[in-house]
Every structure is written in C-alpha cells, then in structure tokens.
Amino acid sequence: MTINKQESKSIESFPLEVASQKEAEKSDLQSIKKGNLRTYSSQKDNAREFTSLIKKRSTRSIVSSMLGCVHCGLCASSCHYSQTHPNDPTMTPAYKADQIRRIFKRHMDFTGRLIPWWVHAKSIANDEDLNRLKNIVFGTCSACKRCTFNCPMGVDTAALIRFARGILTELGIVPEGVFAVSKDQWETGNQMAVSEEDFRETLEWMEEELQDELGTDKIHIPVDVKGCDLMYCINPREVKFDPRSIADAAKIFFLAGESWTLPSFGWDQTNFGLFSGDDQLGASVAKNVYEAAKKLSAKRIVISECGHGYRSTRWEGYNWANYEQELPTESIIHTLKRYIEDNKIVIDPSKNCDPITFHDSCNLVRSGDLIEEPRWLLQQVCTDFREMYPNRQDNYCCTGGSGLLSMVEYKPLRMASAKIKADQLKATGAKQVCTICHNCVDGLTDVIDHYKLDLKVVQMLELVSSALVV
C-alpha cells in the first residue's frame, strides 16, 4: 500500500474536528476552568497568537535547527515516510520542518524580513493555514528522531515538530484524539481515565491469580505502602488491556524478595505532554510521579516498559517540572538486569525457545540511552535471539510513536509508511518480536495485522516471567 503525492496532499486539508472540545466545554471541566486544557476559538486571532508564541518560545537549540538546514537531502533517506513515498517531496523531514521555518524566517530572521521571496519566508495568514500545519506536524511525522541522528548539520527536526505542536496545542488546533487523551490526563491523572476503583479492582484480581498460580497467599500487589525500596509506575494500558504485565512484575518482585509498592495516584508514568508539545501537561504528570514517591518515602522510582514514559519520567520530566531529582529513576529493564546479575532470580532460557527479534523503541534508543541492556536480557532468557537490521539507533519506528495511535484519521498514511518496518520484521525469520514499550506493542501489532505477518509481539517482563525457575 502506498499513498501518492495527491493523496498525501489531501491529508494537509483534513478538517479541524472540535466536537470533543465543545463537549468538554459544556461539561465545565476544571482543567478548562483553570486554563490548563485549551480549546479552539474561531473568534481569536490565532494566526497572530501563533506568531507571537514562536517568538516567545524559541530557544537557542530551536533557533539552531531553524537556521541549520542546508537541504542536503540526507534526512529523506533516513525517514520511513519518505522512503516509502520516494516520489513525494512533502514526506521528507526537510519539507515538514520548512513549514515551521518559513514562519520563523518571516518574523525573526532578517533575511526573511528583507527578502522573504528569496528564502521562502511566509506568514501564517489564518486558521486554515494553522490547520494545514496541524495536519503536517501531527499527521506526517512520528518524531522518531532518525533524521536527527543522520543530519550532518545537527538539525533536530523532531524538536521542531514538537515545538510547533506545542504552540498549536496552546490554540486548541489539535487532532481530536490528542485533545481527548490530554483531557483525560489533566482530569484524572492518567491518560486512559482509569478510576481508582478500577485500578484497585484490577490489582486485586491479579493478586488472586498470582496466589493461585504460585500456591501461596504471601504474594501481594501492594498499594501506598510507605518506606519501600521501590515505587513501581505503570502504563494505563496495563490496567485496561494488559494486566498480566502487572502480575508478571509482581511475580518477579516477589521471587526477588523486593520491597515495593504501587501508588494509588501518580502511578501513570506515561506522559502525553511529550507528544502534544505541552510542557505544562508534561510537568504536571511527571510531578505526580515524583510527589507520589516523596509521599511514600520510596527509595527508587522504577518505570514499567514504555518508551515515552521512560523518556518523560527519567529525563524530560524533571526539567519540565523544575523538580530536583533526589531519587534514582530507572526502567524495569535495569531492575531485571540487576536481579539476574545478583542471582536474586533464577531463569531457564529453554522456556523461551522460539526465534525472537528485538525492536528498538525510538524514545528509548535515540532519546533514552537504553540500548544494550535489553539485548543482554534477551541473551539470558531466550535461546534464539536474532538482531533486526538496521538496529539500535538506526532502527525504524514502529510507526505508532508520538501519539499517532490516538489519531485515527492519519492511520492510512501510517500503515503505508509501515512497509519498511514490516520488511524489517519479515527478514528476521523470527516468530516473536520483543519490545520494551507498550506504545510499540500496539504500533507493531498494527503493522503485523496490516501486512499479515506470522509474528507475535511480546515484552521483556513476559519473557523473564516465563523463564523463571520457581
């Protein structure tokens, strides 16, 4: 499946859907009252506000990426959108970034003010222009940073994409899915609006299953226990769709003799602020985690398998929230590696004998420095690990990154660009693909279903749990 230039151009004209925003305004939400969740208004001069915010929010690194591109074309050869649409220049990272640059040049660069026609500088004229930009920065880029790593000038196109997204979010000019998830995270503290009652019921159910499985009532999934060595934070997907991953973690913690707990609030380590470009939301969600750890006097924060959750909580969140990092913050991958190295758990790799490959998640490998640890683990818990090529920092996105899974209108283009990922997977001959990111679980599942591949997606906790010698 491919999308030609004419079809991709039609993506730029997708309308702005505001039904969810109107419903939220009628619901009299606290997040809207406080000005945290912004909604679109056609009565405002949004074009002028966008220009003003570009000037106000531009940092040295953003300006460097605005001015550094020499249009050499190397980014095109590194982008899965561009490689699957070789005859469509609008799919190149340089084109997408240029839609932001031309506004910057028109208002902030002297060449754009003096000779705008020469440097292709142009102002945003109206809301229609802003909506077109919305479709480009949200719909045609997964912000995977592969182009950034391959740029000889150091241009960070992914940072420019997030920069533009953040300003559009301020104006309420966002895909409906982005607004809906942001609303849930502002209102409930987690991006899937899981209530505390549902949260606790799921944990109780998993605890009962574990007690039956291990034949002991000594195993528990503790909540709000103070003074533990480890506070575990999870992805809301684990509560709603994959509670077995919580049980796998609890089983491993029990056998390792770990002192641990989950918080009743602040357990969501995912952070949609990273995707929407909303630093205020990013700060709020990250601070929920840090404050929960402080309240429970935990000695360490451990983050479950999630690429953007790890990046947001371990790295970006402390900056967004202006919060001093006092506790070690690590991925569950680091924790599992330590357990095996210290002989706290015993494993038998023969329990995972199917050929397996590994998918490097963008936010972990290019923005989180979590590269060799999962490979070390796979060598310990599996008998037939096969690398995918290219891999590590050069691996391709699952195509579901940067919140694209919530933006259903862009799925046809996403699936067309996924062919390069499907070919990568197929070439390994593996029967399983491991990822340490819940977002990638869904992204890869979409790719596998769409291209009818004979593969199953698994995560590291599942593999370690199945390899345990109890």
N, C-alpha and C positions, 0 to 999 in steps of 0.2 A: 504494500500500500504506500502510495506517495501522494503528496499534495503539490500541485503545480503552483506557479507564481500567482496566477489569477485567484486560486482558492486561498492561498496564504494571505493575499491582499484583502480578501473578504473578512479575514479574522480581524484585521485592523478596524473594520467597520461594525463589529459586533456591538449592539446597543448596551447602554448602561442600565442594568436592572436594579431598581431601587425598592422593590416590593418588600423585601426583608427589612430595609431601613425604615420604611413607612410604618410597618407593623411594630417595629421596635420603638419608634417614637410614640405610637399610640399606647404602648404598654407602660410608658412612664418609667423607664429603666433608670436606676441610679447611675449607671455608667454614662448615660447620656446627660442626665441632670448635672453631673459633676464635670462634664466636658471631656471625659476620658475616651468615650466612643463617639467618633464624629460621623455625622450623616451629611448627605449631599443636599445642597440647596441651589436651585437654579436662579434664585434671586441675588446671589452673591456674585461679585466679580472674581470668579475663580481663577481666571487667567492671570489677573494682576497678582492675586494672592500666591499663585504658583511661582511666579517670577520673584516675588518678594522672599519667599521661603528658600528658593535656590540661593539667593544672595546671603540670607541669614545662616543657612545650614552648611554652606560649603566650607570644608576643612582643607588643610594643606594636602592631605592624601587624595581627596576628591578632586581638587584642582589639578593635581599632578596627572590624574587619569583623564581629566577633561582635556588637557593640553598635550599629553604624551603620545597619542596615537599617530603613527606615520602611514597608516593604511597599507601595511606591507602584505596583509592577507593571511598571515600565519594563523590567526585566530580561526579563520574559516576551516582550516584543515584539522582543527582540534575540537570543533563543535559538532555534537551529534545531530543538531538541527540542520546545520549547514551541509554536513557530509551526506545526509540522506536527501537533501534538496540541492544538488550541485548547480542547478540552473536558476536558482532563486537567490539573488543577492540580498533580499530582505531577511534571509535566515542567517546571515553572517553576524557574529558578535559586533563587528565594527559598525554595521548599519544600525543595529539596535542602540548601541551607545551613542551613535551620532545624532539620534533623535533627541537625546538629552544635551549633547554637546552644543548643538546649534542654538539652543535657547541660552545656554551659558555664554556662548561666544557673543550673542547679540546684546547681552546686557552686562557682561562682566569682563570681556576681553576687548582690548582697544581695537584690534583688527576687525572684530565683528561690529563694533560701533561705527568705525570709519568706512570700511568697505565690506558690508555684510554679504553682498553678492559673491565676493571673491572667496570667502571662507565658508560659504553656505550657512551663514547665521540667519536665524529666523525666530521671530517671537511666537509665543502661543497666543492665538487670536481669540479663541472662545472655548466653550465647554466641549464642542465637537472635537477640537484638536486635543484636548485633555483626555477625552475618551479614547481617541485613537492611540495616544501614548500609553494609556492604561492597558489596552489590548496587546501592545508590543512588550511592555516590561513585565506584565504578569503572564501573558499567554504564549510567548515565543522564546522563553528563556527559563531554564531551571536553576540558574545561578550556581552551576556546579563548579565553577572556577577552573575548569580545564583550560579555557582560553587564557585565563590569567597566568597559569603556570607555564604556558607556552609563548607568552608575549615577550619579545626581546626588549621592549621598552618599559616593561613592568606595569602596563596599564591593567587596572583591576576592573574589568567590565562588570563582574558580579557586584562589586561595591557600588558602581554607578547605577545598576539596575535596582539595588535595594534603596539607594538614595532617592531615586525617582519614585519608587513605590511608597516610601515613607511620606513624601510630600502629597502624593495622590490620596493616601490614606487620611491625611490631615483634612482633605477636602471631601472625603466620602466618595471619591471616584475610584471604586474598587469592584472587583468581581463579587457577585453575591455570596459565593462560598467563603471568601475571605472575610467579609463582614460578619457572616453568621458565626464562624469559628472565633473571631475576635470578640464578638459579643458574649459568647459562652465563657470565654476565658476571663473577660472582665467581670462578668456577673457571678460566676461560680468558683473561679479559681482554677478551673481545669477546662480544657478545650472541647470536651465532649459532654459538658454539663452533667457529669455523674454526681448524683446526690450522695450525701454522707451515708444515708440509709442503704443505698445500693452498694456503695463502696464496702461497708461493713458486712453486708449480707454475702457479697461475693467472697470476701476473705474467710468468713465463717464456713461457707460451703467448701472452699478449697482446703481449709484446715481439716474438716471432717474426712474429705477424700484422702488426704495425706495420712491421717491417723489409721484409716482402713488399710491403705497401701503398705505402710510400714509396721502395722500391728502394734502401735503404741499410742497412748494418749499424751505422751510427753512432748510431741511436736506441736508447735503453735505458730500462728502468724500474728505476732504481737502488734498492737497499735498504741501509740502515745506512751510508751514505756520510757521513763526518764533514765538518763545516765548510761545508755547503751554505747558500745564501742562504735556502732554503725547505724546510721539512719538511711534507710533504703527508699529511693524515689523512683516512681514508675511512670509509664506512659498510659494515659487514659484508655488507649486501645486494649491494654492488658486487662482492664476491668470489664470492658464492654464486650470484647470479642475474643480475647486470648488469655483467660485467667489461668490457664495451665502454666504459663510462663512465670506467674507469681508463685505457683506451687513448686515449680522447678527450683526457683531461687530459695524458697523456704526450706525445701528438702536439703539443698546443698548447705545452706547456713546451719541447719540442724546437725548434719553429719560433721561439719567442720567445727562444731562447738562454738559458733559465733554468738556474740551478744548483740542483738539487733532489734530494730523496730521500724514500723512504718508510721508516719504522722497521719493524723486524721484530716489535717488541712496542710497544704503545701507539699503534697505528695506528687503533684504533676510536675515532672521535670521538663516536659516539652514546652515550647515557647513560640507561639505564633507571631510574636513581635519580630523575630528574626526574619520570617517570611514576608510580613507586611511592611517591614521597614519602620515599624512603630517602636521607637526606643522607649517610650513611656510604658507601653504594654510590656515590652521586654524587661524593663526594670521591675515592674510590679510583680510579674510572675516569678522571676528569679529571686526577688526578695522574699516571696512567700516561702520558698525552699530554705533560704538562709535563716530566716526568722524561726522556722519550724525546728531546725537543727539547734538553734540557740535556746529556744524554749525547752527542748527536751534534753539539753546538755549532752548532745551526742558528740562523739569524738571524731567522727568522719562522716562525710556525705558520699554515698555510693549511688550511681546513676545507672538505671537499667539500660537495656540495649536500645539506643535511639541516637541517631546521628546528630540531628539538630538539637536534641535535648542535651547531649553531651557538650556540644559546642556552646550552647546558650548558657548552661548552668556552670560548666567548668571554666569557660573562658570569657565569653562576652558579658554575661550577666553581672559580674562584679563591677564591670565598667559602667554598664547601663544604670545600675542601681547605686553607683558610687559607694559601694559596700566593701569594707575592708575584709579581705579573705583571712579568716583566722583558723579555719578547719581544712584539713586535706579533703579535696574533692576529686573523686576518681570514677572511672567507668567500672561496671561489674566485670569487665574483661580483665582489668588489673587485679581485681579481687580474686577471681577464679585462678589466675596465673599464680598468685601468691599462695593460695590454698594447695595447689598441686606441688609447687616448689617446696613448701614447708611440710609436705606429707600430711596435711590436715584432712584431705580426702584421698581415697584410693580409686583409681579408674582402670577400666579394661577396654582398650581401644577396639578389640574384636567385636564389641557390641555395636559398633558403627562401621560396618564393612562395605556399605555402598560407596561407589565412587562419588566424591564430593568436590566441588569447587568453591571458591570464595569470592564474593562481591564486595569490593571496597566502596563503602559509602562516602559520598563526596564530603560531607561535613566532618567526617572522621579522618579521612586520609589527606584531604587538602586544607582542612581548617581545624584539625584536632590532634594531629600527630599521633594517631593510633593506627599503626601500620603493621609492625612485626609481631606484636603481642597476640592478635587473633590467629596468625599463622602458626605461632609456637603452640597455641592451644590446640589447633586442628591437628597438628602433628602428634599431640599427646592422646587425643580422644578418638581419632579415626585411623583406619588402616590404608585408605586410598585417597589421599588429598592431591588434587590436581590444580595447578595455577591456571587462572584465566589470563588471556593475553589480549591487549596490554593490561598491566595490573598496577597496584599501588597508586602513586599519584597520577598515573596515566590512565587509570581505569575510567570507563564511561559510566555516566549517571544511569540510575535505574529508570529515569525519565519521570519519576514521581516527586522529585525534590522541589524545594522552595514553595510548598503549599499547593502545587499543581493538582494533587489528588482531590482537593476541595473545589477545583474549578472545572466543572464537568463540561463547560462549553468548549474548552480547549483540548478535550481528550482525543479527537481525531488526529490533530496535528501531533500530539504527544505520542500516540501509537505509531504514527508514520515515522517519527524520529527514533522510535524504539527498535527499528530493524537492526541497527548496528549493535544494540545490546543483545538482541535475540541471536544474531550470528555469533557473537562472542560466547554466549552460553552454549549454543549448539556445538561449537567447535571443541569444547572440553570433553564431550562424551560422558559427562557426569550425569548421575541420576538425582543428585541433590545439589542445591546451591545454598551456601550458608551466608547469611548477612547478620550483622550485629546492629541492625536498625529496623525498628518496627515500620517506619515510613517506607523503607526499601522492601519490606515483606510485601506490602500492598503494591508498590510500584513494579516489582519483579513478577508478582502474581498476575498483574495485568498484562505484562509482556508475554509471559508463558501462555496465558489463556488466549491472547490475541494471535500469537504465532504458532499455537498448538504444539508446544514443546513438551517432551516427555521428561519433565523435571518437577521436583518438589522443593519448596522454599523452607529452610529450617533456620533456627537461630542457635547461638552458642550455648545458651542455658539448656536448651532441649538436648543438644548433643552431650554436654557434660553430665546432665542428669541421667540420660540413658546409659552412659558409660560407667556410672558409679558402681562400685562394689560395696554393697550394703552389709 
